[in-house]
Amino acid sequence: MTYVGIIITFVFINNFILSQFMGLCPFIGVSKNVESAVGMGFAVTFVMSIAALATWAIQNLILVPLHIEFLQTITFILMIAALVQFVEMFVQKSSPSLYKALGIYLPLITTNCAVLGIALIAVRSNYNALESFVAGISAGLGFLLAIVLMSTIREKLDSEWIPKPFRGTPIAFITGGLMALAFMAFDKALLNNLIG
Amino acid sequence: MFKEFSKGLIKENPVFVLALGLCPALGVTSKVVNALGMGAGVIFVLIGSNIFVSLLKNFIPDKVRIPAYIVIIASFVTVVEMMMEAFLPSLYDALGVFVPLIVVNCVILGRAEAFANKNGVGASILDALGMGIGFTLALVVIAFVREVLGSGSITLIGMGSWDGVIKIPGLYESPIRVFSLAAGALLVMGYLKALLAWSTDRKAVKK
């Protein structure tokens, strides 16, 4: 698949939240206001792109040559946990203001299934290093797109009257469902029309 | 002791009340049998990790406890992965990437952090069983609604000559497809949570 194809696939067609069900916890939990949604979205995009590249290296340079592919799950999650810790320390040292904005979201990213998800999907699709990296960035941008759209809708919903049982998370899920319905317009046929 | 077990079923149901483990709760629930398989995997990992975390709670330094828990959980997930691939290959294919993703299921890490590292082995096992069954129950409910409306069938575990599929006349020929897709999953989840909020509200008013 071409790079354009990978980008369109992961941002729109296989959007991680709206069609793959990955990263739902922050999607529901951190989408109450736009500012924190943007922060979370960028933090996740950053970690996902590096994680996709790093896990590609682990898989192809360590696990496959040594024939220990069964350790994939353990090594990947450890890699991601270490990476998140490292990113946290690096951001804290280099840019305190960014750290203040992202700080509380960074540790949460370890247990965001979207990160481990993109690592596993990239490996299972046999992407090369650059393709994995591009897939990581695009999946992260898809996540950013969905969570920011969601947070703007939820800010509007705050001022509307909602039947009592639906207040809080139920209406958030239904909003997400309607967004997913809209995203169904992006499908394989669209991709074929766009890039032939 | 029984309370440790029963609280996870409804009162503190991990999916509907605590809102943990949402990704697999929606990702694998297009068929009832997948929900059962996922539930069994999670119960196994949850019991294993709760036992180990509870046994090792005095040896793991506080600062590195989360990575330590993740390693314990990941080992059990690897066991589940290999067993499922060997003995239930069709289920393994159907669950796909969600099998290794059990590692980041917040229900498991959540119970290790919130319960097993403060309590003894016995209580931790009961807690794991209750939470695991509660999780499975929630998945089966979601899968039941989605499969009946979205495919017009109920797929259970096939035995002997029976393939395990119950077809619902009328719906099977013209199902409401959207419920088996992503959008339907989110909608069903929203309505089920609203239903739960409504019923707890009514109970509170009656009291």
Contacts between the chains, C-beta under 8 A, distances in Angstrom:
chain1	res1	chain2	res2	distance
A	18	B	182	6.1
A	18	B	183	8.0
A	19	B	182	4.5
A	20	B	27	7.2
A	20	B	182	7.7
A	21	B	22	7.9
A	21	B	23	5.2
A	21	B	24	7.9
A	21	B	26	4.5
A	21	B	27	3.8
A	21	B	182	6.7
A	21	B	185	6.8
A	22	B	23	5.5
A	22	B	27	7.4
A	22	B	101	7.6
A	23	B	23	7.2
A	24	B	22	4.2
A	24	B	23	5.1
A	24	B	26	6.7
A	25	B	19	7.6
A	25	B	20	7.6
A	25	B	22	5.7
A	25	B	23	7.3
A	25	B	106	6.3
A	28	B	19	7.0
A	28	B	22	7.0
A	29	B	19	7.8
A	70	B	78	6.4
A	70	B	81	7.9
A	70	B	82	6.4
A	71	B	78	7.3
A	72	B	100	7.2
A	73	B	74	5.4
A	73	B	77	5.5
A	73	B	78	5.3
A	73	B	81	6.6
A	73	B	100	4.5
A	73	B	103	5.8
A	74	B	71	6.8
A	74	B	74	4.2
A	74	B	75	6.5
A	74	B	78	6.1
A	76	B	100	7.8
A	77	B	70	5.7
A	77	B	74	5.2
A	77	B	103	5.1
A	77	B	104	7.1
A	78	B	67	7.2
A	78	B	70	7.1
A	78	B	71	6.9
A	78	B	74	7.5
A	81	B	66	7.6
A	81	B	67	5.6
A	81	B	70	6.0
A	110	B	66	7.8
A	110	B	70	7.7
A	110	B	104	7.7
A	111	B	104	4.9
A	111	B	106	5.6
A	111	B	109	6.2
A	112	B	104	7.1
A	113	B	23	4.7
A	113	B	101	5.0
A	113	B	104	4.6
A	113	B	105	7.8
A	116	B	100	7.2
A	116	B	101	6.1
A	116	B	103	6.6
A	116	B	104	5.4
A	117	B	97	6.2
A	117	B	101	6.3
A	120	B	97	5.1
A	120	B	100	5.8
A	120	B	101	7.5
A	121	B	97	6.2
A	124	B	97	7.1
A	163	B	194	8.0
A	164	B	197	7.7
A	164	B	198	7.9
A	164	B	201	6.8
A	165	B	194	4.4
A	165	B	195	7.2
A	165	B	197	4.3
A	165	B	198	3.8
A	165	B	201	6.5
A	166	B	190	7.7
A	166	B	194	4.8
A	166	B	197	7.7
A	167	B	197	7.8
A	168	B	197	7.8
A	169	B	19	6.4
A	169	B	190	7.8
A	169	B	193	5.8
A	170	B	190	4.7
A	170	B	191	7.3
A	170	B	193	4.2
A	170	B	194	3.9
A	170	B	197	6.5
A	171	B	190	6.9
A	171	B	194	7.9
A	172	B	190	7.4
A	173	B	186	5.1
A	173	B	187	7.3
A	173	B	189	4.6
A	173	B	190	3.2
A	173	B	193	6.5
A	174	B	186	7.2
A	174	B	187	5.9
A	174	B	190	3.7
A	174	B	191	7.2
A	176	B	186	4.4
A	176	B	190	7.7
A	177	B	183	5.0
A	177	B	184	7.1
A	177	B	185	7.5
A	177	B	186	3.4
A	177	B	187	3.6
A	177	B	189	7.8
A	177	B	190	6.2
A	178	B	183	7.3
A	178	B	187	7.8
A	180	B	181	7.7
A	180	B	182	4.6
A	180	B	183	3.8
A	180	B	186	5.7
A	181	B	178	7.2
A	181	B	183	4.1
A	184	B	181	7.0
A	184	B	182	7.8
A	184	B	183	6.4
